[in-house]
Amino acid sequence: ARIRPRSGGRGVVEVDEGQLRYLTGEGGTFLSLKSVTRIEIETTGDGPGADDLFWIFVTPEGTARIPGAAPGSEKLVDALSFFEGARYEQVIAASSSTEPRLFIIWQKGRLLVH
């Protein structure tokens, strides 16, 4: 199974030295990967003509919602290596989903089982 790539989304994603940055023309989101308490992927079923997959990073300070089609978003999969127990199989399932769903990828302090 493979992760279905996307392209053409809004903004740019950068992951470097434990920091995640999502930059748009209106501003952006900056967060430390150490502060993340939960990672989800939301699918909307709106694709392929519109963004239909969003990475959601939850921190005590707030939530970052990043389109899976944003340039650089493939680095988010690489960033999962920072999170022990991340559920890569859920990322794969989300990437091929065609309906509205929420996939829990990782949660701090919890071992997620299949």
C-alpha positions as CSV (number, residue, x, y, z in Angstrom):
1,A,0.0,0.0,0.0
2,R,1.2,3.5,-0.8
3,I,0.3,7.0,0.3
4,R,-1.5,8.8,-2.6
5,P,0.4,12.0,-3.3
6,R,-1.5,15.3,-3.7
7,S,-0.5,18.6,-5.2
8,G,-1.8,22.2,-5.8
9,G,-2.8,22.9,-2.2
10,R,-2.6,26.3,-0.5
11,G,0.5,27.4,1.5
12,V,3.9,25.8,2.0
13,V,5.0,23.2,4.6
14,E,8.4,23.2,6.2
15,V,9.7,20.8,8.8
16,D,13.2,21.4,10.2
17,E,15.0,20.7,13.5
18,G,11.8,19.7,15.3
19,Q,9.8,22.7,14.1
20,L,6.8,22.6,11.8
21,R,5.9,25.7,9.8
22,Y,2.9,26.1,7.5
23,L,3.1,29.4,5.6
24,T,0.3,31.1,3.6
25,G,-0.1,34.5,2.1
26,E,-2.1,35.5,5.1
27,G,0.4,34.4,7.7
28,G,1.1,30.9,9.0
29,T,1.4,28.4,11.8
30,F,4.6,27.6,13.7
31,L,4.8,24.8,16.3
32,S,7.4,22.7,18.0
33,L,6.9,19.0,17.3
34,K,7.6,18.4,21.1
35,S,4.4,20.4,21.9
36,V,2.1,18.2,19.8
37,T,-0.4,16.1,21.8
38,R,-2.4,14.6,19.0
39,I,-2.2,14.1,15.2
40,E,-5.2,13.4,13.0
41,I,-6.0,13.4,9.3
42,E,-9.4,14.6,8.3
43,T,-10.8,13.6,4.9
44,T,-13.7,15.4,3.4
45,G,-14.6,13.5,0.2
46,D,-14.5,16.8,-1.8
47,G,-11.6,15.7,-4.0
48,P,-10.1,15.4,-6.5
49,G,-11.0,19.0,-7.6
50,A,-10.6,20.5,-4.1
51,D,-8.5,19.9,-1.0
52,D,-9.9,16.7,0.6
53,L,-7.3,15.7,3.1
54,F,-6.1,17.8,6.1
55,W,-3.4,17.1,8.6
56,I,-4.4,18.3,12.1
57,F,-1.7,18.9,14.7
58,V,-3.1,19.6,18.2
59,T,-1.0,21.4,20.8
60,P,-1.9,23.0,24.2
61,E,-1.8,26.4,22.3
62,G,-4.2,25.4,19.6
63,T,-4.7,23.4,16.4
64,A,-2.9,23.6,13.0
65,R,-5.0,22.3,10.0
66,I,-2.7,21.8,7.0
67,P,-3.9,20.8,3.5
68,G,-2.4,17.5,2.4
69,A,-1.9,19.0,-1.0
70,A,0.2,22.0,0.2
71,P,3.8,22.0,-1.3
72,G,6.1,20.3,1.2
73,S,3.3,18.3,2.9
74,E,5.1,15.1,2.1
75,K,7.5,16.1,4.9
76,L,4.7,15.6,7.4
77,V,4.9,11.8,6.8
78,D,8.7,12.0,7.5
79,A,7.9,14.0,10.7
80,L,5.9,11.1,12.1
81,S,9.2,9.4,12.9
82,F,9.4,11.9,15.8
83,F,6.2,10.3,17.3
84,E,6.7,6.8,18.7
85,G,3.7,4.6,17.9
86,A,2.5,6.7,15.0
87,R,0.0,4.7,12.9
88,Y,1.3,4.8,9.4
89,E,-1.4,2.4,8.2
90,Q,-3.9,5.1,9.1
91,V,-2.1,7.6,6.9
92,I,-2.2,5.2,4.1
93,A,-6.0,4.6,4.7
94,A,-6.6,8.3,4.9
95,S,-4.8,9.0,1.6
96,S,-7.2,6.7,-0.3
97,S,-10.4,7.7,1.5
98,T,-13.1,9.2,-0.6
99,E,-15.6,10.0,2.2
100,P,-15.6,12.3,5.2
101,R,-13.6,10.6,8.0
102,L,-11.3,11.4,10.9
103,F,-8.2,9.2,11.3
104,I,-6.2,9.3,14.5
105,I,-2.6,9.0,13.7
106,W,-0.9,9.6,17.1
107,Q,-1.9,10.7,20.6
108,K,0.5,11.5,23.4
109,G,0.5,9.1,26.3
110,R,-1.6,6.5,24.5
111,L,-0.6,3.5,22.6
112,L,-3.1,3.2,19.8
113,V,-3.9,-0.3,18.6
114,H,-5.2,-1.3,15.2
